[in-house]
Amino acid sequence: MPVRIYHGGSDNVVLAENSRNAYSKLKLNGSKKVEYIEFQGIGHNSWTKAFAQQDFLSWIFSQKQ
């Protein structure tokens, strides 16, 4: 299943390091369709920036299990 991980680089609620580690572990365990997208200067509300990405909704709705 394809996975995209979005995180704010300045998040002080959930550290970006946690998402970086999750991405690394997924890759180490053979995940081929995993992406990590970090927004520099963005805090905990990275979803605002993620939803603003041009391909966000089309990517979400094109995924199949």
N, CA, C and O atoms as a DFTB+ gen file, in Angstrom:
260 C
 N C O
     1  1       0.845      -1.176       0.000
     2  2       0.000       0.000       0.000
     3  2       0.890       1.238       0.000
     4  3       1.768       1.342       0.856
     5  1       0.704       2.163      -0.908
     6  2       1.483       3.399      -0.918
     7  2       1.227       4.225       0.336
     8  3       0.104       4.288       0.838
     9  1       2.284       4.854       0.829
    10  2       2.197       5.671       2.031
    11  2       2.910       6.992       1.773
    12  3       4.007       7.019       1.215
    13  1       2.286       8.070       2.178
    14  2       2.940       9.379       2.211
    15  2       2.917       9.853       3.650
    16  3       1.874       9.851       4.304
    17  1       4.076      10.258       4.133
    18  2       4.198      10.795       5.483
    19  2       4.499      12.282       5.354
    20  3       5.508      12.669       4.764
    21  1       3.628      13.106       5.902
    22  2       3.826      14.556       5.913
    23  2       4.170      14.988       7.334
    24  3       3.581      14.502       8.300
    25  1       5.125      15.902       7.451
    26  2       5.472      16.385       8.790
    27  2       6.004      17.797       8.705
    28  3       6.681      18.162       7.744
    29  1       5.697      18.587       9.713
    30  2       6.254      19.933       9.827
    31  2       7.625      19.864      10.473
    32  3       7.784      19.278      11.544
    33  1       8.604      20.455       9.834
    34  2       9.971      20.416      10.350
    35  2      10.135      21.129      11.679
    36  3      11.083      20.854      12.414
    37  1       9.223      22.046      12.001
    38  2       9.293      22.790      13.260
    39  2       8.235      22.333      14.258
    40  3       7.896      23.066      15.187
    41  1       7.721      21.139      14.069
    42  2       6.697      20.594      14.972
    43  2       7.308      20.361      16.347
    44  3       8.271      19.605      16.478
    45  1       6.756      21.002      17.371
    46  2       7.253      20.799      18.737
    47  2       6.290      19.960      19.573
    48  3       6.478      19.815      20.781
    49  1       5.260      19.408      18.933
    50  2       4.321      18.513      19.621
    51  2       4.714      17.062      19.339
    52  3       4.856      16.256      20.260
    53  1       4.885      16.747      18.080
    54  2       5.377      15.433      17.643
    55  2       6.627      15.714      16.813
    56  3       6.542      16.340      15.756
    57  1       7.758      15.266      17.275
    58  2       9.022      15.583      16.602
    59  2       9.097      14.947      15.218
    60  3       8.684      13.806      15.013
    61  1       9.636      15.717      14.275
    62  2       9.804      15.223      12.904
    63  2      10.685      13.983      12.878
    64  3      10.552      13.144      11.987
    65  1      11.576      13.864      13.840
    66  2      12.451      12.691      13.922
    67  2      11.639      11.395      13.975
    68  3      12.068      10.373      13.441
    69  1      10.473      11.436      14.615
    70  2       9.622      10.241      14.697
    71  2       9.165       9.810      13.307
    72  3       9.189       8.623      12.983
    73  1       8.755      10.759      12.498
    74  2       8.313      10.425      11.137
    75  2       9.484      10.018      10.255
    76  3       9.355       9.122       9.420
    77  1      10.620      10.671      10.439
    78  2      11.822      10.275       9.683
    79  2      12.197       8.834      10.005
    80  3      12.545       8.058       9.114
    81  1      12.123       8.484      11.287
    82  2      12.437       7.107      11.699
    83  2      11.434       6.107      11.129
    84  3      11.817       5.026      10.684
    85  1      10.151       6.467      11.141
    86  2       9.124       5.577      10.585
    87  2       9.382       5.350       9.097
    88  3       9.293       4.222       8.613
    89  1       9.700       6.421       8.375
    90  2      10.008       6.320       6.950
    91  2      11.204       5.385       6.733
    92  3      11.160       4.499       5.880
    93  1      12.262       5.588       7.506
    94  2      13.463       4.755       7.366
    95  2      13.163       3.286       7.627
    96  3      13.637       2.413       6.899
    97  1      12.384       3.014       8.657
    98  2      12.054       1.618       8.984
    99  2      11.197       0.970       7.901
   100  3      11.390      -0.199       7.569
   101  1      10.255       1.727       7.352
   102  2       9.433       1.200       6.264
   103  2      10.311       0.845       5.064
   104  3      10.150      -0.215       4.460
   105  1      11.240       1.740       4.726
   106  2      12.146       1.483       3.600
   107  2      13.033       0.269       3.878
   108  3      13.226      -0.576       3.004
   109  1      13.567       0.184       5.090
   110  2      14.428      -0.945       5.459
   111  2      13.691      -2.275       5.398
   112  3      14.293      -3.318       5.142
   113  1      12.376      -2.229       5.636
   114  2      11.578      -3.448       5.624
   115  2      10.943      -3.727       4.267
   116  3      10.039      -4.555       4.157
   117  1      11.420      -3.032       3.234
   118  2      11.009      -3.371       1.885
   119  2       9.911      -2.538       1.263
   120  3       9.502      -2.818       0.136
   121  1       9.418      -1.526       1.952
   122  2       8.378      -0.690       1.353
   123  2       8.971       0.070       0.168
   124  3       9.983       0.758       0.299
   125  1       8.334      -0.064      -0.970
   126  2       8.821       0.590      -2.180
   127  2       8.015       1.835      -2.531
   128  3       8.467       2.678      -3.306
   129  1       6.828       1.945      -1.958
   130  2       5.944       3.065      -2.280
   131  2       5.697       3.924      -1.046
   132  3       4.552       4.176      -0.670
   133  1       6.773       4.364      -0.428
   134  2       6.654       5.225       0.738
   135  2       7.409       6.517       0.455
   136  3       8.528       6.501      -0.057
   137  1       6.775       7.634       0.797
   138  2       7.377       8.951       0.604
   139  2       7.354       9.704       1.926
   140  3       6.429       9.559       2.724
   141  1       8.377      10.502       2.141
   142  2       8.427      11.372       3.318
   143  2       8.535      12.801       2.825
   144  3       9.448      13.142       2.073
   145  1       7.604      13.632       3.250
   146  2       7.562      15.028       2.848
   147  2       7.574      15.875       4.107
   148  3       6.645      15.829       4.913
   149  1       8.637      16.646       4.264
   150  2       8.775      17.493       5.441
   151  2       8.703      18.956       5.011
   152  3       9.404      19.382       4.093
   153  1       7.858      19.704       5.680
   154  2       7.683      21.124       5.390
   155  2       8.512      21.940       6.376
   156  3       8.176      22.031       7.557
   157  1       9.583      22.525       5.890
   158  2      10.456      23.339       6.737
   159  2       9.709      24.588       7.209
   160  3       8.971      25.213       6.447
   161  1       9.915      24.934       8.472
   162  2       9.298      26.129       9.033
   163  2       7.838      25.965       9.423
   164  3       7.209      26.918       9.882
   165  1       7.295      24.777       9.248
   166  2       5.893      24.501       9.593
   167  2       5.871      23.723      10.905
   168  3       6.679      22.821      11.123
   169  1       4.931      24.091      11.775
   170  2       4.810      23.423      13.063
   171  2       3.900      22.205      12.997
   172  3       3.922      21.442      12.032
   173  1       3.109      22.042      14.034
   174  2       2.276      20.851      14.175
   175  2       1.134      20.784      13.157
   176  3       0.588      19.705      12.924
   177  1       0.772      21.889      12.560
   178  2      -0.362      21.887      11.629
   179  2       0.085      21.635      10.180
   180  3      -0.337      22.348       9.269
   181  1       0.911      20.654       9.974
   182  2       1.407      20.344       8.623
   183  2       0.287      19.893       7.685
   184  3       0.461      19.916       6.466
   185  1      -0.846      19.489       8.229
   186  2      -1.963      19.060       7.384
   187  2      -2.451      20.203       6.490
   188  3      -2.919      19.955       5.378
   189  1      -2.348      21.446       6.959
   190  2      -2.764      22.583       6.136
   191  2      -1.929      22.641       4.862
   192  3      -2.470      22.812       3.770
   193  1      -0.635      22.501       4.999
   194  2       0.281      22.514       3.856
   195  2       0.096      21.254       3.010
   196  3       0.156      21.321       1.783
   197  1      -0.125      20.122       3.644
   198  2      -0.319      18.863       2.908
   199  2      -1.571      18.942       2.032
   200  3      -1.527      18.600       0.850
   201  1      -2.676      19.389       2.608
   202  2      -3.918      19.497       1.846
   203  2      -3.813      20.511       0.717
   204  3      -4.560      20.426      -0.258
   205  1      -2.901      21.465       0.830
   206  2      -2.712      22.487      -0.196
   207  2      -1.863      21.997      -1.371
   208  3      -1.762      22.680      -2.390
   209  1      -1.257      20.824      -1.233
   210  2      -0.447      20.289      -2.330
   211  2      -1.353      19.988      -3.519
   212  3      -2.449      19.450      -3.363
   213  1      -0.881      20.340      -4.696
   214  2      -1.709      20.229      -5.897
   215  2      -2.234      18.813      -6.133
   216  3      -3.364      18.639      -6.591
   217  1      -1.424      17.806      -5.824
   218  2      -1.832      16.433      -6.126
   219  2      -2.367      15.673      -4.914
   220  3      -2.595      14.467      -5.001
   221  1      -2.570      16.352      -3.791
   222  2      -2.948      15.644      -2.562
   223  2      -4.214      14.812      -2.729
   224  3      -4.189      13.600      -2.511
   225  1      -5.303      15.438      -3.109
   226  2      -6.569      14.696      -3.203
   227  2      -6.551      13.662      -4.318
   228  3      -7.059      12.555      -4.138
   229  1      -5.979      13.999      -5.461
   230  2      -5.930      13.016      -6.548
   231  2      -5.076      11.816      -6.144
   232  3      -5.399      10.681      -6.496
   233  1      -3.985      12.057      -5.407
   234  2      -3.142      10.948      -4.954
   235  2      -3.916      10.072      -3.967
   236  3      -3.932       8.848      -4.099
   237  1      -4.548      10.695      -2.989
   238  2      -5.315       9.949      -1.974
   239  2      -6.373       9.065      -2.636
   240  3      -6.477       7.876      -2.336
   241  1      -7.153       9.658      -3.537
   242  2      -8.272       8.924      -4.128
   243  2      -7.855       7.944      -5.216
   244  3      -8.683       7.161      -5.682
   245  1      -6.601       7.969      -5.630
   246  2      -6.151       7.013      -6.649
   247  2      -5.549       5.758      -6.023
   248  3      -5.190       4.826      -6.743
   249  1      -5.433       5.717      -4.700
   250  2      -4.800       4.571      -4.040
   251  2      -5.798       3.405      -3.917
   252  3      -6.975       3.575      -3.597
   253  1      -5.257       2.232      -4.189
   254  2      -6.038       0.998      -4.070
   255  2      -5.245       0.022      -3.219
   256  3      -4.015       0.020      -3.249
   257  1      -5.933      -0.788      -2.479
   258  2      -5.271      -1.769      -1.633
   259  2      -4.971      -3.013      -2.401
   260  3      -4.410      -3.959      -1.848
